[in-house]
Each structure stands twice: as structure tokens, then as C-alpha cells.
Amino acid sequence: MEIPFVDLRAQYRQIQGEVDPAVLAVMQRGDFVLGGAVAEFERAFADYCGVKYCVGVDSGYSALEMIVRAYDIGPGDEVITAANTFIATVLAISNAGATPVLVDCDPETYNIDVTKIEAAITPRTKAIMPVHLYGQVADMDAILAIARKHNLYVFEDAAQASGARYKARTAGSLGHAAAFSFYPGKNLGAYGDGGAVTTNDPDVAEKVRLLRNIGQKVKYFHEIKGFNHRLDTMQAAVLGVKLPYLDGWNASRRRAAATYADLLADLPLVTPAAADDAEHIFHLYVVRVADREALMDHLKSKGIATGLHYPIPIHLQPAYAELGYKRGDFPVTEEYAELIVSLPIFPELDDDKVAYVADAIREHMAARGVAEKLPEAMAAD
Ligand SMILES: *Cc1c(COP(=O)(O)O)cnc(C)c1O
């Protein structure tokens, strides 16, 4: 059996009958740039998230950067985010001219450790940008309480969390603004790059609309200096077809995750923890295990693909030497970067395939006589 990390073709086969005509219709209409499908998808996605406004942009990265810029955050300002995120979160802050300030992750949920946020706040702090990592919403009530106390904005990096819920609310509706990625492998993926900003603030929505479209609302009338970060019309058409399926696909991911958790429960590895009140939608299924390279090699020999999210924390990347962090600054992030491995997960991963992966892991553990007990350092306390 071959089990890819994600299988985008399986999903395409499911919706081909709807998606092909939707894309062809764009060509027939010829409204290629900011065409009707963009506005239609923006309305549908805003409603889905439970917010007033959605502005389609060309990537999750752009969505994050446009948010930072829309709030006039730039040189001299600081934005707090998670040390164990994907680099795009941090790039959006620094490319807007502001300074990223990193905070270690919670040892259970992998999301920003809310008990460490206040120590990172300075007079320059303007916003907190929690990341709903791996598809689980961060501890938003605690983050919003800290933000209110210190008069800060909260921007959700919801790139991995399309459709994730928190206390019956949907990711993207929980802070001042949120960024989504529609990169093909994300839970709601386009057939190329795409992203969106959601917000309830009409001025922010308007500013992002200007920023994404060379600063103009009326053609050749430029109110501000903008960019070209528009959501492509064909991608919007694809997303419009896919959105009604999102909840079902996320439910399938949750089911696969539950099967993994069942089948791996007695093995010496740590499966994902479900936070209170958060409905994890498993963009990634990340476990912690000792000697992961050996496990990854064994799985590869069985035709099973795995991933690492992410192998080198941002503060240890050459690109961010300028921040002045050193090894030891974010101990949980650093330790987990050595232990995490992402197992295949996608909506079409049925129980037989999950069992095949789990069996391969069990076989590896047995062959190596891996201890029944986790090494002390791996147990989250
Ligand atoms: C994917 C991702 C992004 C960036 O999205 P792109 O569409 O690839 O630009 C940002 N933040 C996180 C956490 C992501 O996973």
C-alpha cells in the first residue's frame, strides 16, 4: 500500500463534476481579475466564519502581512507570536517593518503558551498573533483577556484552521482580524495559491481591499500605496465549489485522528492533545517520538510518507539571526522540534489506511524493542 502525506487527486475526483464547469465558466465570462467568483466566495466565506467581511488575497502570507499593514503596525512596533510557527507568520510581521517577538509553545497543545505572553509585552507591543497550529484554535479567551488588559490587537493566523471551532465560534471570528491560507494542501485548498482576511471592522476590510489592489478602489485613482495581492478569480471559483464540503472533510479528518489515537494509545509516542472547548480539525496529525528518523525510515519502507512541521525553529534560522535569540530561549519549541513527526492525514484517509500506518508504527516499535515508557523529557507535564 502507498500512503501519501496528502492526496489532492482523490478530492478532485470527488468534486470534478462541479469544479470543472466552475473554472470553465470563469474562462467563458472572461472576468479573470477580481471577477464575480471572488466576490461570491468572499460573501460565502464571511458567512461561514461568522464575520461581516472577507477579503480574498493571493496567499496566507499576504493575508497576514496585509493585516499588519492595515492596522498601521510597522517600524518600531512589536508583534508577539508563537516560536514554533511556520515562517510565513513571522515574515509577515518583519516584512511589514515591525519586530516579531516570539513566545514558546504550550507543551500539551503546541499553541502559544498563554502563561508566557505577558512577560513578552513591552511599551512597543501592538498586537498578539496567535497561530491555530496544526488545526487547533489557540487559547483565545486567555489571549483576548491579556490583549484587553494591555490594549493590544489580536490577529489570528488561521492558515491551518479553516473551519476549526472554539466554544461554538469559528476560527477567523475570534480576534480583530484573521488570515487564512488556501494553499492546496490546507484544509480548504485552492488549485494554486490563495488566502483571505476576515474581520468585523469595515475600515480594516476597506484598507485590505485597497492594499491588495494597488491602492485603488476606482481604476487609476490611488488612495494609498498598495500591492498586487488579489485572489485569482479561478481560485475563487474552485474555493466556492469546495467550501460547502469543508465541514464534512474536517469531520473525516477528525475521525481519522480519533482512529489514530485509538490504535496508537498503548505505544511509546505522544498523540495530539485536545484542548478544552476547541474542535481540532487536524490540518496535521503531529506525534512526538524518540528517534523519529528511524521511525520515518521504517514508514517510508512501507510506502508511508511523513512530514516535519517544523524541523528548525525560527529563532535558530539564519534569516532571523537579527532578532538576537539563542538556543535555549524557547525550550519546549526546541525540544519538540527534535521529537515531532507528522503522520499522513487527509479526508480520504479511511480507517484501513490509518490501521496500516498504525500497524507499521507498532511493528517498528516491536522490532526495536522500544521501551514501553516514554523518556522523561517527552512527557508533557
Ligand atoms: C500555510 C501557512 C501560512 C502561509 O500560507 P501561504 O498561503 O502558504 O502563504 C501562514 N501561517 C501558517 C501557520 C501556515 O501554515
The ligand as a MOL file (V3000), in Angstrom:
LIG
                    3D

  0  0  0     0  0            999 V3000
M  V30 BEGIN CTAB
M  V30 COUNTS 15 15 0 0 0
M  V30 BEGIN ATOM
M  V30 1 C 0.4600 27.8820 5.2630 0
M  V30 2 C 0.6840 28.8400 6.3820 0
M  V30 3 C 0.8740 30.2160 6.1690 0
M  V30 4 C 1.0860 30.8250 4.8220 0
M  V30 5 O 0.1750 30.4940 3.8740 0
M  V30 6 P 0.5580 30.5750 2.3190 0
M  V30 7 O -0.7630 30.5360 1.6690 0
M  V30 8 O 1.4130 29.3890 2.0150 0
M  V30 9 O 1.2650 31.8490 2.0890 0
M  V30 10 C 0.9590 31.0380 7.2780 0
M  V30 11 N 0.9060 30.5610 8.5180 0
M  V30 12 C 0.7680 29.2380 8.7660 0
M  V30 13 C 0.7030 28.7730 10.1760 0
M  V30 14 C 0.6700 28.3350 7.7070 0
M  V30 15 O 0.5490 27.0330 7.9490 0
M  V30 END ATOM
M  V30 BEGIN BOND
M  V30 1 1 1 2
M  V30 2 1 2 3
M  V30 3 2 2 14
M  V30 4 1 3 4
M  V30 5 2 3 10
M  V30 6 1 4 5
M  V30 7 1 5 6
M  V30 8 2 6 7
M  V30 9 1 6 8
M  V30 10 1 6 9
M  V30 11 1 10 11
M  V30 12 2 11 12
M  V30 13 1 12 13
M  V30 14 1 12 14
M  V30 15 1 14 15
M  V30 END BOND
M  V30 END CTAB
M  END
